[in-house]
Amino acid sequence: MLTYADGADVEERGEIDVKTYRLDRAQVRRAYLLSGLAAAEWDPSRFAEAQGHGSLGRIIDNLDDADLGWMVRQDWRERLKT
């Protein structure tokens, strides 16, 4: 059972307070990238293919731009250099 801070039950008042939060653009972008990577089982190349452009470099650039570049394994970066 849910209760308010003053001890009243939700059923007694018949209402519930819900707080919402707005994410800024950068947070939305990071969430989008993370959810896409999770759906691709954390494989950036599969994520790139699922996005329709198939460019691993573009996905890595997007992760870097979203301050998520630390997640990219070094061997993926080296593969792009060759």
PyMOL CGO cylinders between C-alpha atoms (Angstrom):
from pymol import cmd
from pymol.cgo import CYLINDER

trace = [
    CYLINDER, 0.00, 0.00, 0.00, 1.23, 3.49, -0.82, 0.3, 1, 1, 1, 1, 1, 1,
    CYLINDER, 1.23, 3.49, -0.82, 1.24, 6.13, 1.87, 0.3, 1, 1, 1, 1, 1, 1,
    CYLINDER, 1.24, 6.13, 1.87, 1.94, 9.85, 1.86, 0.3, 1, 1, 1, 1, 1, 1,
    CYLINDER, 1.94, 9.85, 1.86, 4.65, 11.41, 3.98, 0.3, 1, 1, 1, 1, 1, 1,
    CYLINDER, 4.65, 11.41, 3.98, 2.02, 12.47, 6.53, 0.3, 1, 1, 1, 1, 1, 1,
    CYLINDER, 2.02, 12.47, 6.53, 0.92, 8.83, 6.92, 0.3, 1, 1, 1, 1, 1, 1,
    CYLINDER, 0.92, 8.83, 6.92, -2.37, 9.02, 5.01, 0.3, 1, 1, 1, 1, 1, 1,
    CYLINDER, -2.37, 9.02, 5.01, -3.12, 6.10, 2.73, 0.3, 1, 1, 1, 1, 1, 1,
    CYLINDER, -3.12, 6.10, 2.73, -3.59, 6.76, -0.97, 0.3, 1, 1, 1, 1, 1, 1,
    CYLINDER, -3.59, 6.76, -0.97, -6.97, 5.04, -0.73, 0.3, 1, 1, 1, 1, 1, 1,
    CYLINDER, -6.97, 5.04, -0.73, -8.07, 7.58, 1.90, 0.3, 1, 1, 1, 1, 1, 1,
    CYLINDER, -8.07, 7.58, 1.90, -7.27, 10.59, -0.28, 0.3, 1, 1, 1, 1, 1, 1,
    CYLINDER, -7.27, 10.59, -0.28, -8.10, 9.00, -3.61, 0.3, 1, 1, 1, 1, 1, 1,
    CYLINDER, -8.10, 9.00, -3.61, -5.18, 10.71, -5.31, 0.3, 1, 1, 1, 1, 1, 1,
    CYLINDER, -5.18, 10.71, -5.31, -1.48, 10.25, -5.82, 0.3, 1, 1, 1, 1, 1, 1,
    CYLINDER, -1.48, 10.25, -5.82, 1.26, 12.77, -6.45, 0.3, 1, 1, 1, 1, 1, 1,
    CYLINDER, 1.26, 12.77, -6.45, 3.36, 12.01, -9.50, 0.3, 1, 1, 1, 1, 1, 1,
    CYLINDER, 3.36, 12.01, -9.50, 6.47, 13.95, -10.32, 0.3, 1, 1, 1, 1, 1, 1,
    CYLINDER, 6.47, 13.95, -10.32, 7.78, 14.16, -13.85, 0.3, 1, 1, 1, 1, 1, 1,
    CYLINDER, 7.78, 14.16, -13.85, 11.22, 15.18, -14.98, 0.3, 1, 1, 1, 1, 1, 1,
    CYLINDER, 11.22, 15.18, -14.98, 12.31, 16.58, -18.30, 0.3, 1, 1, 1, 1, 1, 1,
    CYLINDER, 12.31, 16.58, -18.30, 15.53, 15.26, -19.79, 0.3, 1, 1, 1, 1, 1, 1,
    CYLINDER, 15.53, 15.26, -19.79, 17.76, 17.64, -21.67, 0.3, 1, 1, 1, 1, 1, 1,
    CYLINDER, 17.76, 17.64, -21.67, 18.70, 16.96, -25.29, 0.3, 1, 1, 1, 1, 1, 1,
    CYLINDER, 18.70, 16.96, -25.29, 22.05, 15.35, -24.39, 0.3, 1, 1, 1, 1, 1, 1,
    CYLINDER, 22.05, 15.35, -24.39, 20.40, 12.96, -21.93, 0.3, 1, 1, 1, 1, 1, 1,
    CYLINDER, 20.40, 12.96, -21.93, 17.81, 11.95, -24.52, 0.3, 1, 1, 1, 1, 1, 1,
    CYLINDER, 17.81, 11.95, -24.52, 20.57, 11.31, -27.07, 0.3, 1, 1, 1, 1, 1, 1,
    CYLINDER, 20.57, 11.31, -27.07, 22.54, 9.17, -24.60, 0.3, 1, 1, 1, 1, 1, 1,
    CYLINDER, 22.54, 9.17, -24.60, 19.41, 7.20, -23.70, 0.3, 1, 1, 1, 1, 1, 1,
    CYLINDER, 19.41, 7.20, -23.70, 18.67, 6.60, -27.39, 0.3, 1, 1, 1, 1, 1, 1,
    CYLINDER, 18.67, 6.60, -27.39, 22.19, 5.36, -28.07, 0.3, 1, 1, 1, 1, 1, 1,
    CYLINDER, 22.19, 5.36, -28.07, 22.26, 3.16, -24.97, 0.3, 1, 1, 1, 1, 1, 1,
    CYLINDER, 22.26, 3.16, -24.97, 18.88, 1.60, -25.70, 0.3, 1, 1, 1, 1, 1, 1,
    CYLINDER, 18.88, 1.60, -25.70, 19.92, 0.94, -29.30, 0.3, 1, 1, 1, 1, 1, 1,
    CYLINDER, 19.92, 0.94, -29.30, 23.15, -0.68, -28.18, 0.3, 1, 1, 1, 1, 1, 1,
    CYLINDER, 23.15, -0.68, -28.18, 21.30, -2.79, -25.64, 0.3, 1, 1, 1, 1, 1, 1,
    CYLINDER, 21.30, -2.79, -25.64, 18.86, -3.94, -28.33, 0.3, 1, 1, 1, 1, 1, 1,
    CYLINDER, 18.86, -3.94, -28.33, 21.86, -4.89, -30.50, 0.3, 1, 1, 1, 1, 1, 1,
    CYLINDER, 21.86, -4.89, -30.50, 23.31, -6.88, -27.58, 0.3, 1, 1, 1, 1, 1, 1,
    CYLINDER, 23.31, -6.88, -27.58, 26.02, -4.23, -27.04, 0.3, 1, 1, 1, 1, 1, 1,
    CYLINDER, 26.02, -4.23, -27.04, 27.56, -4.86, -30.47, 0.3, 1, 1, 1, 1, 1, 1,
    CYLINDER, 27.56, -4.86, -30.47, 28.23, -1.50, -32.18, 0.3, 1, 1, 1, 1, 1, 1,
    CYLINDER, 28.23, -1.50, -32.18, 28.41, -3.05, -35.66, 0.3, 1, 1, 1, 1, 1, 1,
    CYLINDER, 28.41, -3.05, -35.66, 24.98, -4.70, -35.18, 0.3, 1, 1, 1, 1, 1, 1,
    CYLINDER, 24.98, -4.70, -35.18, 23.64, -1.38, -33.93, 0.3, 1, 1, 1, 1, 1, 1,
    CYLINDER, 23.64, -1.38, -33.93, 25.03, 0.35, -37.03, 0.3, 1, 1, 1, 1, 1, 1,
    CYLINDER, 25.03, 0.35, -37.03, 23.33, -2.21, -39.27, 0.3, 1, 1, 1, 1, 1, 1,
    CYLINDER, 23.33, -2.21, -39.27, 20.05, -1.81, -37.37, 0.3, 1, 1, 1, 1, 1, 1,
    CYLINDER, 20.05, -1.81, -37.37, 20.26, 1.95, -37.94, 0.3, 1, 1, 1, 1, 1, 1,
    CYLINDER, 20.26, 1.95, -37.94, 20.38, 1.32, -41.67, 0.3, 1, 1, 1, 1, 1, 1,
    CYLINDER, 20.38, 1.32, -41.67, 23.68, 2.97, -42.45, 0.3, 1, 1, 1, 1, 1, 1,
    CYLINDER, 23.68, 2.97, -42.45, 26.00, 0.16, -41.43, 0.3, 1, 1, 1, 1, 1, 1,
    CYLINDER, 26.00, 0.16, -41.43, 28.83, 2.53, -40.57, 0.3, 1, 1, 1, 1, 1, 1,
    CYLINDER, 28.83, 2.53, -40.57, 30.65, 1.54, -37.42, 0.3, 1, 1, 1, 1, 1, 1,
    CYLINDER, 30.65, 1.54, -37.42, 32.65, 4.77, -37.60, 0.3, 1, 1, 1, 1, 1, 1,
    CYLINDER, 32.65, 4.77, -37.60, 29.48, 6.81, -37.49, 0.3, 1, 1, 1, 1, 1, 1,
    CYLINDER, 29.48, 6.81, -37.49, 28.23, 4.94, -34.42, 0.3, 1, 1, 1, 1, 1, 1,
    CYLINDER, 28.23, 4.94, -34.42, 31.57, 5.46, -32.66, 0.3, 1, 1, 1, 1, 1, 1,
    CYLINDER, 31.57, 5.46, -32.66, 31.47, 9.17, -33.56, 0.3, 1, 1, 1, 1, 1, 1,
    CYLINDER, 31.47, 9.17, -33.56, 27.93, 9.39, -32.17, 0.3, 1, 1, 1, 1, 1, 1,
    CYLINDER, 27.93, 9.39, -32.17, 29.05, 7.72, -28.95, 0.3, 1, 1, 1, 1, 1, 1,
    CYLINDER, 29.05, 7.72, -28.95, 32.02, 10.08, -28.69, 0.3, 1, 1, 1, 1, 1, 1,
    CYLINDER, 32.02, 10.08, -28.69, 29.76, 13.10, -29.26, 0.3, 1, 1, 1, 1, 1, 1,
    CYLINDER, 29.76, 13.10, -29.26, 27.43, 11.88, -26.50, 0.3, 1, 1, 1, 1, 1, 1,
    CYLINDER, 27.43, 11.88, -26.50, 30.33, 11.47, -24.04, 0.3, 1, 1, 1, 1, 1, 1,
    CYLINDER, 30.33, 11.47, -24.04, 29.97, 7.69, -24.24, 0.3, 1, 1, 1, 1, 1, 1,
    CYLINDER, 29.97, 7.69, -24.24, 33.17, 7.07, -26.17, 0.3, 1, 1, 1, 1, 1, 1,
    CYLINDER, 33.17, 7.07, -26.17, 34.70, 5.42, -23.13, 0.3, 1, 1, 1, 1, 1, 1,
    CYLINDER, 34.70, 5.42, -23.13, 32.43, 2.45, -23.86, 0.3, 1, 1, 1, 1, 1, 1,
    CYLINDER, 32.43, 2.45, -23.86, 34.09, 1.71, -27.22, 0.3, 1, 1, 1, 1, 1, 1,
    CYLINDER, 34.09, 1.71, -27.22, 36.74, -0.96, -27.11, 0.3, 1, 1, 1, 1, 1, 1,
    CYLINDER, 36.74, -0.96, -27.11, 40.13, 0.05, -28.43, 0.3, 1, 1, 1, 1, 1, 1,
    CYLINDER, 40.13, 0.05, -28.43, 40.19, -2.80, -30.97, 0.3, 1, 1, 1, 1, 1, 1,
    CYLINDER, 40.19, -2.80, -30.97, 37.06, -1.32, -32.63, 0.3, 1, 1, 1, 1, 1, 1,
    CYLINDER, 37.06, -1.32, -32.63, 38.84, 1.99, -33.03, 0.3, 1, 1, 1, 1, 1, 1,
    CYLINDER, 38.84, 1.99, -33.03, 41.96, 0.29, -34.40, 0.3, 1, 1, 1, 1, 1, 1,
    CYLINDER, 41.96, 0.29, -34.40, 39.85, -1.68, -36.88, 0.3, 1, 1, 1, 1, 1, 1,
    CYLINDER, 39.85, -1.68, -36.88, 38.57, 1.60, -38.30, 0.3, 1, 1, 1, 1, 1, 1,
    CYLINDER, 38.57, 1.60, -38.30, 42.09, 2.98, -38.78, 0.3, 1, 1, 1, 1, 1, 1,
    CYLINDER, 42.09, 2.98, -38.78, 43.09, 0.12, -41.08, 0.3, 1, 1, 1, 1, 1, 1,
]
cmd.load_cgo(trace, "trace")
